[in-house]
Amino acid sequence: MSSVQSTDSSGSSAARTEARPLRAAVVIAGKPGSYAMFEVRTLRADGATLAGALLPELDETLTLRIGDDDVPLDVVVRVVALDRGAAPGVEVRFVGVSAADRQRLEARARQQG
């Protein structure tokens, strides 16, 4: 999260916290880094809805790096639904997530929600 300084009509200033958009990037085995291609629309303990113009195939399994630069989390997902409409997106389910990583995902989902 980032902190933003704002000033109200009386001239008083106050800090408020704004949530940064959560990003998801495809991680390709054997290659350094990741390819950021999705914005996370919704995040749940069992999966996520992602927005992006380049969509994977239905039933495809891939590794996503979810999160900001501070604390990214690599998770394996399976694509369960596609939306190729005006706002393209994909619905994914987490596969084989450890208990610790699931807790991190649940905490991040609560922050987003």
N, C-alpha and C positions, 0 to 999 in steps of 0.2 A: 504494500500500500504506500501511497505517497501522501505527503502532507502539503496542504495548500493554504496559503495565507489569504484571507478575504477581509474586506472592509465593508461594514454595513452603512446605512444612510446617515448614522450619527457620527461616523468617522472612527468608530471602534473597530479594532481588528481582532480576529479570532482565527485560530488554526482549526482546520477541519481535515478529516482524512477522506481521500477519494480512492476507491478501488481501481487499480489498473486493470485493463482487460487481460484476462488470462489467455495465454497462448499455448498451442500444442504444435509440436514439430515432429516430423517423421525422422526416426533414427535408422540409418542404414548400416547393417552389420559390416564391420571391416572398414568403414569409412569414418574419418574424424568429423566431429560436429554433427549438426542436424539441419534439416530443411524445414524452416518455419512456414507452415502453409495453412494453419487453421487458427481461428479464434474460438474459444470455448464459449458457447451460448449458455449451456447449463452443465453443471457437474454434480453427479450423484455418487453415492458410495459404490454403485454397481456399474456405472458407465457415464457417458457424456454425450452431449449433442454439440457437434462442431460445425462451424461455418467456414466455407472455403470454396474457391472456384474449381480446384482440381480435386476430384473425388476418387477415392479408392473403389475397388469393386466390392459388391455385396459378398459377404462371407470371407473376405480377405482378412488375414491376420497380419498385424504389423506392430512395431514398437513405436510408441509416442513418448515424447518428452513433454510433460505437462508442467506448466508453472513459469514463474519468472526467472530471471537470471540468478536471483539469490538462492533459491532452493528448488531446482527442477527435480522432477520425479519421472523416471522411465518406467512405463507400464506397457504390457502386451495387451492389445485390444483386438476384438473381432468386430467387423462391420456388420451390423444387423439391419440397417435401413438406410436408404438414400433419398435425398430430396433434390431433384434436378430442376426445380422451379426457379422463380424469380430470385429467391434467396437460397442458393445451393447450400446443402449441408449434408451431414452424415451422422447417424446414430451409432455409437460403439458401446460394447460391453467389455468390461475388464476381464481378463483371463489370467488365472493363477497369480493373483495379487497377494503378497504376504500380509499378515495381520498388521504389521507396523506401517506398511505402505497404505493399507486400507484406512487406517486411522488418520494418516496424513491427508488422504483424499477426502475423507469425511469432514475433517477440520476445515479444509479449503472450501468444500461445498457449503459449509455453514457460513463462512466469511462471504462467499459470493451471494448467498441466498437471502 
